[in-house]
């Protein structure tokens, strides 16, 4: 801690490397924003340089004699990295303090300094702190002083402050304090239960945003190669679905290693990751005469592992330890026969007999802080082991290693925030290592069995979206849904492919050529497959008003995108299928009076919403297409080949498909939905009215969202903080 004595006048100068010209403008825009606003946040990908930008913002306030708080949610390496200068010897700001559980400061001296500085009697001061330390038992006086005297609070990873103690703490600040949030992922949770940064406070607004594709195109982040390796394993047999589809309400699935057979399958799946590593990472590094470092994210294990610690005691980060042993060749799946049981070590170890790190090592929370530090230092040293580092939940946030070139994903995730953070580990640029691109390899399992095991339950609520999130292509579409991903893919700066590893099977040559197949985004064929399943379920039903089915089909319709002619072809076929079902429903003798009245209308509304979504994506995301290409797509979708009339076609879809025929009609209904959906109102609505709310008004949310760029009133409604999360999640899924 470097707190100035009251008698000391003047302040040592803080030297920072200058910002690039574009970021100088961003800095000015942020400072200007805070002239009239109290809260705001920036959204930029991991590795963009938001921490460096924040140092310049801190310096501006520091030079003006202000008190600045740099806040993180929990103790992580980023806190101390930001506190120290580049040489990690001296504090970056001479007048500053680091407050965390790992740094025991003199609380009385710090409190005295905050009182003195906060009253404008001293020079600028920066306090680097973790929320858990401020809210700790011994931090009450410090907390009160921070709340009273802080001029600027910079909150890193502000998504960790949504609807929790961190949110409450931020809302205790008075009008004196400006709050700047920084995040790569301004949301938390899994599909159907997503929370947003703007829920922290009514005046929390996005100040600046830049997408991953835009950063890659502007050479601010490394080009990205994403490779999907499909395993032959059934996800239902590998992961634990003890609680059925409710397991999808968490951000991770848990491996099931509770029997010999299940453990063998987990080892075989992990062996596939080693095959990928040997043939596509290690081999390429040998050819290029380098030594690539690889980070492996493993899956959590819930149950006792078969054959190990029979007492029932769990094994901390078992899959990380198992993966390290598989990568070191100490456990091999091909040796496991149907009759033999896997033999695992009682105690896993990271070291060779000579006391050096093995080529592959595991990082777990049970390792001492010193051992963790030594392991990370060795991993970051190019040319020396470990070359592979395996972990479960560690190193996802706050891990700064720009030279990291390869990432292997052995954990299916249901959280886009977690997924984006994982991807961000390899997208940083590194002038020192000569890194050319970031490489990600994901092991993907078959999910078709989930439809067989859970049937119609898959299509209940948001479950179908959660199931589809297990597909890498769906997550990648979401990851690249903003920004000019099409141009980045066309230029080869983003490459996505699947690999056929059958050539690496038993008895095959190890030097056999691996076949890579390009993956197309959006994954229209994959979405058509799921949509057709939902259509089939709806087609088979002969009772009811089909309200739930309509909502599920409408939500699925808004997931489609048209970015090239093939997308339009597939959607045209799908639209024709829906139209056929609509015509058949009119003549379906199984249907009662209610069903016969509603079923054709359901298919009709879905058909026109599907076409509207195709037109919207063509209008707003089709800039890379020529006019003849756009006209050809329009013709394929069943419209006149004249792109100048695209808005006429969009409004035609609204008129023919929606209960609200015009934008004023949508504004009126959605204004009512906004008021009705607020938490204060919704909790007092009886069950009958809630059902009416879902049936009559929620479909208007889908239609309205398609026209927010056509109406300022609709735009203001959808940006309103009055929307309840039920509606926000509908919007998010678009």
Steps between C-alpha positions, in 0.01 A plus 500: 500500500634844406296754696646852513571672828284809557809717506618382160399737222498424129464173322729274301414493131330188361641385166279296267555391144284713269171369369446436132312772318171306489514428872583863577163584345330231709665646811367847415152359434495322838616811687241709317229246585572537870458875482124440490454138616584308816520142376598319183696205367712400205470160330811378321650150452759358735845614389379825337682710761224627727724481808764716328231748398374507859849596620483812283159582645638449851795725419267779382313498832821440698669804343198708603545398864202262501446177691467198266387146586598209271269218602483128417244252633751262654873464544658408169835563330358798310476707819870491581594512129316832468644636826865457401694655213614297200809373682274380786731657755349836594138620517386666178359796695732632774202593718307172508414192702418136428224358717438126475513190715853430375628849588469593868497877510496722808125569512535791743758674283291441189187637671689812609630553149155461343354757741781743427496452122123483474460847644707646219807567715736267319602388157339233285474146634410161350372210708513155339263269685292183481135513595530205736767684700304825518192312621701288744459514877790743545410725208195692629684829568693480172176424315324804644792727408513359147127564456535855631811626325551305174484719189529220243443125540629282215344153525674226305294197387187690604285208384596340833308780678151427365229446762727409790699663782715677243188654345386615846841652572504700176154634575621635835720758326367854500483747212861606556632169364521419130487125427666352190448129435718292268398163358538266208166335583230736633275216613493202736318168513383231260237518227162586652650660811734766370569811711627823346743770617235767454305333782759633744334843489250692291765741370758236404561540126739367237756770413711315246500152346715310254448142388746213469482487117555877479806476725642214293441692177671809647801288610434574866456129573653190346333312212302202626489137385220298661494124443217268606598137555192282526531208737307177452371523855137557600477804725236325711746219576792731581337770709274483804130558429382373838265800530390478138495815291523712816873431478497750211410784739865518607795633303670158486411136464670255738689191384374166629793273595308285751530165318780321319320531166434873541859564609629316190286725279633813673857377449432424131353847453802655671729286283331657196611840630855366524477374139393849395787649697760261358391538138384862479689690770817315595577384146450848353729642769768245409472589130535870584781420749314653790356386832135600519341542840151352534232563762236229552166580665365180654157410638390475863418157645212466744504136615761276652746369242480125446795306640667796669460589866227249561425670831290742301724803538494725196809582294562869448500591128516132405458556127786751489727245669377218277553711187858586599573129547340412164702772324817368665422151369460358852141387431396376158145429384586243228643272768159475666313190391140417574612271783775709655444780748698823473790524741548850637764634739392555859683834508559720196829686466628785280871415532749263340737292711760773449267756657419681173152571370358236268410597142134517606403626846181583688406818686257461791392711794644247747856581388677747726522862383875455457458187287231669290731797446793277402281297266366809322849650472630178343203478262565854380866422429526414131698187417472332839239270656220489576382546142144404591313634803169340600244666727128499568379839625825692545674736253177597322511863618800711597756270332733709285723299265500660151737233362243225559426354158278196557193421704323163531140497625397176668204656683166575331384834636150646513620850588593739220688716750718206600547402135608850396744518791650166397542613138664819624792302644655454152399815311757735655783619277859423596790675329751310716400143405431563132150359541311492169152396616301359787396135464201342674412131482169383646399140561131475412264214586178379337192659659235316292439257786364784715199525266448125534536495880297812581264521202267797501657627821792629293264756343359623830588860589860585423623139514532469123726807493708356783531165321609673180763698694682168539573523125819699431354646178213659693735659753728624223207659320413681823864600552520651152143633487625859527757670282612416152572130552420421137782726381744357757413147385528599131846646566612186682547677832236278658507135393252243628515134404418146605757222490461134414733310733408154375845478339649508849305197618649173617727344242523816288819685415584780741612721211167454317353818355222654709207623293363843595153608387408872515208586729249747364357777718216544559441125552169517313485126422546421870227744603266364231553153645390610849218716363367206300496286814290763674269521198451123506399509866253778430364321193424189705296688762125517461385667823520856633562847364873436433604812696821353642590342168456835327732677743767230462477506120513882492805507726668243278408698187683807627820298529543470124733721295551544126858582412530319167284342233510150653340633818213641295459168318472305824259752654287502187459121525421530872246777434332283238478218753330730754259621234413139413428424867278809516291380204476147637390628841188652346394149390623302801192309621665401827489859622223630721338840445759692709795325342367538146457872564851555637738248344497642144546851642801384702672360191404813302648740755819293526533489121490880464724561801753261348495700178521830690808382688661399171427846356629674813831316494534567128438872554719554807766229465526466121735788427760255368258385226470666160163633380454212252571252782245672725239497224563132436445429870177701501373301205585174674307612808192563285523878448559714192875529432521872587703581810371860499161362606630297795320718757174452311554125524579523873178690574309251286624223731377695803161562343444139395647329806447711811192589700644854505496619140696825535785647707258726700311181592824340619598810700163498676513130592867499599456806718238300688733197514779718642279628780345161567829311502670715763579299812286729715194432285551140388510355851143620566348362181288189550579176318224542242624844397860379485393233252318766298816714513706217352241407240397839367789737560834313500482421125492876441846521659643289216331708232589829668867413532516459122404867453697687768711667230183625332349671804656721766210414733565127465873554549439695820263232624751222444778701664282578800615368838136424585509174304496204732766234448241262351468741207871587496585136453265483204679802355841351580420178318437693182 
